[in-house]
Amino acid sequence: MPSRSEFIRVANYVGGVLKTYVDRIPTSSASKDEAIKTLKDPDNTGIAVFLAMLRVIGSRYMAWEPESIWLELEGMGIDLSSENRDKAQAASTLVQAPHFYWDASVFENTVLAFSATPAIAEAIQEATPQELAWGVFEATLISANYAKKEFDFDREPTLYTALSLNRSGFVLAPELLVFAQEELDRFNRGGKDLKETVKSRWDKVDMGKLSDLELGESPEDIQVARLASVHLYLEKKLSQLEQEVRVLA
């Protein structure tokens, strides 16, 4: 698991690149080639796809209709996957109209897009705690550093997150989802003692040895295991994000 300092280091680095793209997008042919490679890979992060879109088309893509964007890319020999289309649109929406912070439907679709999970408009798809944590991390970086705006989460996304955590059996919200802790507590009435015990144990965990943690079947161990699963997922995604952004920087 990345330590708090590692999260801050990568967030600052990626945030710096996003800020740079506001004023000066790289123009070398090499940077364009890397951007095209990024767009052709459906497994890349949302921020990497956003930066690649800015490099290949420019910020004007955010004012275009989706069909115009895809046609422009096809003219360059880029057949954008449905996963990367969702990421590009999610990032654009964050910059232009940040309903992510108050509309549960937009919140859900954005989180799913950044996790490369196809969204089904006619159905409610509940994002996992892992997807929620990563989606919030990417969205916050884009909002704060490219759009240069910061928001608090309103009631709908907060309730959505708390419900997802509750259904997944969490009593303590992962750090990136702490905005939902108060609502999660409402779902877990009577679980205050367990939450405090888990928090005390979690605070003492050596994050560098998280994957080697030996856990049993006690309620506390099960809770620690759930938190560990989220943080190990974030560790993998954080490393991926840094590598992809370095290529595009």
GUDOKOL-816606 format. One line per 8 residues: number of its first residue (from 1); for each residue x, y, z of N, C-alpha, C. Coordinates in steps of 0.2 Angstrom, whole numbers, plus 2048, in hexadecimal, padded with zeros to 3 digits. Layout:
BEGIN
NUM> X Y Z X Y Z X Y Z | ...
This chain:
BEGIN
1> 804 7FA 800 800 800 800 804 806 800 | 803 80B 7FC 807 811 7FC 805 815 802 | 80A 817 805 80A 81B 80B 806 822 80A | 804 826 80F 801 82C 80E 806 831 80A | 80D 830 80C 812 835 808 812 833 801 | 811 82C 7FF 812 82A 7F8 80C 82C 7F4 | 806 82C 7F7 800 82F 7F4 801 836 7F3 | 803 83A 7F7 804 841 7F7 80A 842 7F1
9> 80F 83E 7F1 814 83F 7EC 811 83E 7E5 | 80E 839 7E4 80B 838 7DD 805 83D 7DB | 801 83E 7E0 7FC 843 7DF 7FF 84A 7DD | 804 84C 7E0 808 852 7DF 80B 852 7D8 | 80E 84D 7D6 811 84C 7D0 80C 84C 7CA | 807 848 7CB 801 848 7C6 7FE 84E 7C5 | 7FC 851 7CB 7F9 858 7CB 7FD 85D 7C8 | 804 85D 7C8 808 861 7C5 808 861 7BD
17> 807 85B 7BB 807 859 7B4 800 85C 7B1 | 7FB 85B 7B5 7F4 85D 7B3 7F4 865 7B2 | 7F7 868 7B7 7F8 86F 7B7 7FB 872 7B1 | 801 86E 7AF 805 870 7A9 801 870 7A3 | 7FC 86B 7A3 7F8 86A 79D 7F3 86F 79C | 7F1 873 7A1 7ED 878 7A0 7F0 87E 79C | 7F6 87F 79D 7F9 885 799 7FE 882 793 | 800 87C 794 805 87A 78F 805 873 78E
25> 802 871 788 802 86A 787 808 868 783 | 80B 862 784 811 860 780 810 860 779 | 814 862 775 813 862 76E 817 85E 769 | 81C 85A 76D 821 856 769 81D 850 766 | 820 84E 760 81D 848 75D 81D 842 761 | 823 841 765 824 83C 76A 81E 83C 76F | 81C 842 772 817 842 777 810 840 773 | 80F 842 76D 809 840 76A 809 839 769
33> 80E 836 767 80E 82E 766 80D 82B 76C | 80F 82D 772 80E 82A 778 806 82B 77A | 804 831 778 7FD 832 77A 7F8 82D 776 | 7FA 82C 770 7F6 828 76B 7F6 821 76E | 7FC 81E 771 7FD 818 774 7F8 817 77A | 7F8 81D 77E 7F4 81D 784 7ED 81C 782 | 7EA 820 77D 7E3 81F 77B 7E1 819 778 | 7E6 815 776 7E4 80E 773 7E4 809 778
41> 7E6 80A 77E 7E7 805 783 7E1 806 788 | 7DC 802 788 7D6 803 78C 7D7 802 794 | 7DD 800 796 7DF 7FF 79D 7E2 805 7A0 | 7E3 80A 79C 7E7 810 79F 7E2 814 7A4 | 7E5 817 7A9 7E1 81B 7AD 7DD 821 7AA | 7D8 824 7AE 7D4 829 7AB 7D8 82F 7AA | 7DD 831 7AF 7E1 837 7AE 7E6 836 7A8 | 7E8 830 7A7 7ED 82F 7A1 7E9 830 79A
49> 7E3 82E 79A 7DF 82E 794 7DD 836 793 | 7DB 839 799 7DA 840 798 7E0 844 795 | 7E6 843 798 7EC 847 796 7ED 845 78E | 7EC 83F 78C 7ED 83D 786 7E8 840 781 | 7E2 841 783 7DD 844 77F 7DF 84C 77E | 7E1 84F 783 7E3 856 783 7E9 856 77E | 7EE 851 77E 7F4 851 779 7F2 850 772 | 7ED 84C 771 7EB 84A 76A 7E6 84F 767
57> 7E1 851 76B 7DC 856 768 7DD 85D 76B | 7DE 85D 771 7DE 863 775 7D8 864 779 | 7D8 869 77D 7D3 86A 782 7CC 86B 77E | 7CC 86D 778 7C6 86E 774 7C1 868 774 | 7C4 862 775 7C0 85C 775 7BB 85C 77A | 7BC 860 77F 7B7 860 785 7B1 864 783 | 7B1 868 77D 7AB 86B 77B 7A8 868 775 | 7AA 862 773 7A7 85F 76D 7A2 85A 770
65> 79E 858 76B 799 852 76C 79E 84C 76B | 79C 847 76F 7A0 840 76F 7A1 83E 768 | 79C 83E 764 79D 83B 75D 7A2 83F 759 | 7A3 845 75A 7A8 849 757 7AF 847 759 | 7AF 846 760 7B6 844 763 7B8 83D 760 | 7B3 838 75F 7B5 832 75D 7B7 832 756 | 7B3 836 752 7B5 837 74B 7BC 83A 74A | 7BD 83F 74E 7C4 842 74D 7C9 83D 74F
73> 7C8 839 754 7CE 834 755 7CE 82F 750 | 7C8 82D 74D 7C9 828 748 7CD 82A 742 | 7CC 831 741 7D0 834 73B 7D7 833 73C | 7D9 833 743 7E0 832 744 7E2 82B 745 | 7DE 826 744 7DF 81F 744 7DE 81C 74B | 7DB 820 74F 7DA 81E 756 7D3 81C 757 | 7D2 815 759 7CB 813 75A 7CA 812 762 | 7C8 817 765 7C7 817 76C 7C3 812 76F
81> 7C5 80E 774 7C1 809 777 7BB 80C 77B | 7B6 809 77C 7B1 80B 780 7B3 80D 787 | 7B8 80A 78A 7BB 80B 791 7BE 812 791 | 7C2 813 78B 7C6 81A 78B 7C1 820 789 | 7BC 81E 785 7B7 823 784 7B3 826 78A | 7B2 821 78F 7AF 822 795 7B3 827 799 | 7BA 825 799 7BF 829 79D 7BF 830 79B | 7C0 830 794 7C1 837 791 7BB 83B 793
89> 7B5 839 792 7AF 83C 794 7AE 83E 79B | 7B0 839 79F 7AF 83A 7A6 7B4 840 7A9 | 7BA 840 7A6 7BF 845 7A8 7BC 84C 7A5 | 7BA 84C 79F 7B7 852 79C 7B1 855 7A0 | 7AD 851 7A3 7A7 853 7A7 7AA 856 7AD | 7AF 853 7B0 7B1 855 7B7 7B4 85D 7B6 | 7B7 85E 7B0 7BA 865 7AF 7B4 86A 7AE | 7AF 868 7AA 7AA 86D 7A8 7A4 86E 7AD
97> 7A2 868 7AF 79C 868 7B4 79D 863 7B9 | 7A0 864 7BF 7A2 85F 7C4 79C 85D 7C8 | 797 85A 7C4 791 857 7C7 793 851 7CB | 799 84E 7CA 79C 849 7CE 79C 849 7D5 | 79C 850 7D7 79C 851 7DF 795 851 7E2 | 790 851 7DE 789 852 7E1 784 84D 7DE | 785 84A 7D8 781 846 7D5 783 83F 7D5 | 77F 83B 7D8 781 834 7D9 782 830 7D3
105> 77E 831 7CE 77E 82E 7C7 785 830 7C4 | 786 836 7C4 78D 838 7C0 793 836 7C4 | 792 836 7CB 797 833 7CF 799 82C 7CE | 794 828 7CD 794 821 7CC 797 820 7C5 | 795 823 7C0 797 822 7B9 79F 824 7B8 | 7A1 829 7BC 7A8 82C 7BC 7AC 827 7BF | 7AA 824 7C5 7AE 81F 7C8 7AF 819 7C4 | 7A9 817 7C1 7AA 811 7BD 7AE 812 7B7
113> 7AE 818 7B4 7B2 819 7AE 7B9 819 7B0 | 7BB 81C 7B5 7C2 81C 7B7 7C5 815 7B9 | 7C0 810 7BA 7C2 80A 7BC 7C1 805 7B6 | 7BF 808 7B0 7BE 804 7AA 7B9 7FF 7AA | 7B4 801 7AE 7AE 7FD 7AF 7A8 800 7AB | 7A6 7FC 7A6 7A1 7FF 7A1 79A 801 7A5 | 798 808 7A4 792 80A 7A8 78C 808 7A4 | 787 806 7A7 780 804 7A4 77B 80A 7A6
121> 779 80E 7A1 775 814 7A3 76E 811 7A6 | 76C 80C 7A4 765 80A 7A7 765 806 7AD | 76B 805 7B0 76C 801 7B6 770 805 7BB | 76F 803 7C2 773 806 7C7 778 801 7C8 | 77F 803 7C7 784 7FE 7C8 788 801 7CE | 789 7FD 7D3 78C 7FF 7D9 794 7FE 7D9 | 797 804 7D9 79F 803 7D9 7A1 800 7DF | 7A7 7FD 7DE 7AA 7FA 7E4 7AE 7FF 7E8
129> 7AF 7FD 7EF 7B3 802 7F2 7BA 804 7EF | 7BD 7FF 7EC 7C3 800 7E8 7C2 805 7E2 | 7BD 804 7DE 7BC 808 7D9 7BA 80F 7DB | 7B6 810 7E1 7B5 816 7E4 7BB 81A 7E6 | 7BF 817 7E9 7C5 81A 7EC 7C9 81C 7E6 | 7CA 818 7E1 7CF 81A 7DB 7CB 820 7D7 | 7C5 81F 7D6 7C1 824 7D2 7C1 82B 7D6 | 7C0 82B 7DC 7C1 831 7E0 7C8 834 7E0
137> 7CD 830 7E0 7D4 833 7DF 7D5 836 7D9 | 7D3 833 7D3 7D4 836 7CD 7D0 83C 7CB | 7CA 83C 7CD 7C6 841 7CC 7C8 847 7D0 | 7CA 846 7D6 7CC 84C 7DA 7D3 84F 7D7 | 7D7 84B 7D5 7DD 84E 7D1 7DB 852 7CB | 7D7 850 7C7 7D5 853 7C1 7D1 85A 7C3 | 7CD 85A 7C8 7C9 860 7CA 7CE 865 7CD | 7D2 863 7D2 7D6 867 7D5 7DC 86A 7D1
145> 7DE 866 7CC 7E4 869 7C9 7E3 86B 7C2 | 7DE 868 7BE 7DD 86A 7B7 7D7 870 7B8 | 7D2 86E 7BB 7CC 872 7BB 7CE 878 7C1 | 7D2 876 7C5 7D4 87B 7CB 7CE 87D 7CF | 7CA 877 7D1 7C5 878 7D5 7C4 872 7DA | 7C3 874 7E0 7C2 86F 7E5 7BB 86F 7E8 | 7B8 869 7E9 7B1 868 7EB 7B1 863 7F1 | 7AB 864 7F5 7AA 85F 7FA 7A4 85B 7F7
153> 7A4 855 7F9 79F 850 7F7 798 852 7FA | 793 852 7F6 78C 853 7F8 789 84D 7FA | 783 84D 7FC 77F 848 7FF 77F 841 7FB | 77D 842 7F5 77C 83C 7F0 782 838 7F0 | 788 83B 7ED 78E 837 7ED 790 834 7F4 | 78F 838 7F9 791 835 800 78D 82F 802 | 786 830 801 782 82A 802 784 824 7FE | 785 825 7F8 787 820 7F3 78D 81C 7F6
161> 792 820 7F7 798 81D 7FA 797 819 800 | 793 81C 805 792 819 80B 78E 812 80A | 789 812 806 786 80C 804 78A 807 802 | 78E 809 7FD 793 804 7FA 797 801 7FF | 79A 805 803 79F 803 809 79B 7FE 80D | 795 800 80F 791 7FC 814 78F 7F5 811 | 78D 7F5 80B 78C 7EF 807 792 7EA 806 | 798 7ED 806 79E 7EA 806 7A0 7E8 80D
169> 79D 7EA 812 79F 7E7 819 7A4 7EC 81C | 7A5 7F2 81A 7AA 7F6 81D 7A6 7FA 823 | 7AA 7FB 829 7A8 7FF 82E 7AC 806 82E | 7B2 805 82B 7B7 80B 82B 7B8 80C 824 | 7B7 813 822 7B8 814 81B 7BF 815 819 | 7C2 813 813 7C8 814 811 7CA 81B 811 | 7D0 81D 812 7D2 824 812 7CF 829 80D | 7CF 827 807 7CD 82B 801 7C5 82B 801
177> 7C2 827 805 7BA 827 805 7B8 82A 80C | 7BC 82D 810 7BA 82F 817 7B4 834 817 | 7B3 837 811 7AD 83C 811 7A7 838 812 | 7A7 832 811 7A1 82E 812 7A0 82A 819 | 7A5 82C 81E 7A5 828 824 79F 82A 828 | 79D 830 829 797 831 82D 791 82E 82B | 790 82D 824 78A 82A 822 78B 822 823 | 791 820 822 792 819 823 791 817 82A
185> 793 81B 82F 791 81A 836 78A 819 837 | 785 81D 833 77E 81C 834 77C 815 832 | 77F 812 82D 77D 80C 82B 780 806 830 | 785 808 833 788 803 838 787 805 83F | 781 807 841 77F 809 848 781 803 84C | 784 805 852 786 800 856 78D 7FD 855 | 790 7FF 84F 797 7FD 84D 79C 801 84F | 79B 806 854 7A0 80B 855 7A7 808 858
193> 7A6 803 85D 7AB 800 860 7B0 7FC 85B | 7AC 7F9 856 7B0 7F5 851 7B4 7FA 84D | 7B1 7FF 84B 7B4 804 847 7BA 807 84A | 7BA 809 851 7BF 80C 854 7C5 807 855 | 7C3 800 856 7C8 7FB 857 7CC 7FA 850 | 7C8 7FA 84B 7CB 7F9 844 7CF 7FF 842 | 7CD 805 844 7D1 80B 842 7D8 80B 846 | 7D8 809 84C 7DE 808 850 7E3 803 84D
201> 7E0 7FE 84B 7E4 7F9 848 7E7 7FB 841 | 7E3 7FE 83D 7E4 800 837 7EA 805 837 | 7E9 80A 83C 7EE 80F 83C 7F5 80C 83E | 7F6 806 841 7FC 803 842 7FF 7FF 83D | 7FB 7FD 838 7FD 7F9 833 803 7FC 82F | 808 7F7 82E 80E 7F9 829 80C 7F9 822 | 80B 7FE 81F 808 7FE 818 80D 7FB 813 | 813 7FB 815 818 7F8 810 818 7F0 811
209> 814 7ED 816 814 7E6 816 80C 7E4 816 | 808 7E8 813 801 7E7 813 7FF 7E0 80F | 803 7DE 80A 801 7D8 806 803 7D2 80A | 807 7D3 80F 809 7CD 813 806 7CD 81A | 801 7D1 81B 7FD 7D1 821 7F9 7CA 822 | 7FA 7C8 828 7F7 7C2 82A 7F1 7C3 82E | 7EB 7C1 82B 7E5 7C3 82F 7E0 7BD 82F | 7DC 7BD 835 7D8 7B7 836 7D1 7B9 834
217> 7CC 7B6 838 7C5 7B6 837 7C1 7BB 83C | 7C5 7BE 840 7C1 7C2 845 7BE 7C8 841 | 7B9 7CC 844 7B6 7D2 841 7BB 7D7 840 | 7C0 7D8 844 7C5 7DD 843 7CA 7DB 83D | 7CC 7D5 83D 7D0 7D3 837 7CD 7D3 831 | 7C6 7D2 831 7C2 7D2 82A 7C2 7D9 828 | 7C1 7DE 82D 7C1 7E5 82B 7C8 7E7 828 | 7CD 7E5 82B 7D4 7E7 829 7D5 7E4 822
225> 7D3 7DE 821 7D4 7DB 81A 7D0 7DF 815 | 7CA 7E2 817 7C6 7E6 812 7CA 7EC 810 | 7CC 7EF 815 7D0 7F6 814 7D7 7F4 810 | 7DA 7EF 812 7E0 7ED 80E 7DF 7EC 807 | 7D9 7E9 805 7D7 7E7 7FE 7D7 7EE 7FA | 7D4 7F3 7FD 7D3 7F9 7FA 7DA 7FC 7F9 | 7DE 7FC 7FE 7E5 800 7FD 7EA 7FC 7F9 | 7E9 7F5 7F8 7ED 7F2 7F4 7EB 7F3 7ED
233> 7E5 7F4 7EB 7E2 7F6 7E5 7E5 7FD 7E3 | 7E5 802 7E8 7E7 808 7E7 7EF 809 7E5 | 7F2 804 7E9 7FA 804 7E8 7FB 802 7E0 | 7F8 7FD 7DE 7F9 7FB 7D7 7F7 801 7D2 | 7F1 804 7D3 7EF 80A 7CF 7F3 810 7CF | 7F6 811 7D5 7FA 817 7D6 800 816 7D2 | 803 811 7D2 809 80F 7CE 808 810 7C7 | 802 80D 7C5 800 80D 7BE 800 815 7BC
241> 7FC 819 7C0 7FB 81F 7BE 801 823 7BD | 806 823 7C2 80C 826 7C1 810 824 7BB | 810 81E 7B9 814 81C 7B3 811 81F 7AD | 80A 81F 7AD 807 821 7A7 808 829 7A6 | 807 82C 7AB 808 834 7AB 80F 836 7A9 | 814 832 7AC 81B 834 7AA 81C 833 7A3 | 819 82E 79F 81A 82E 798 817 834 795 | 812 836 797 80E 83C 794 811 843 796
249> 815 843 79B 817 849 79E 81C 84C 799
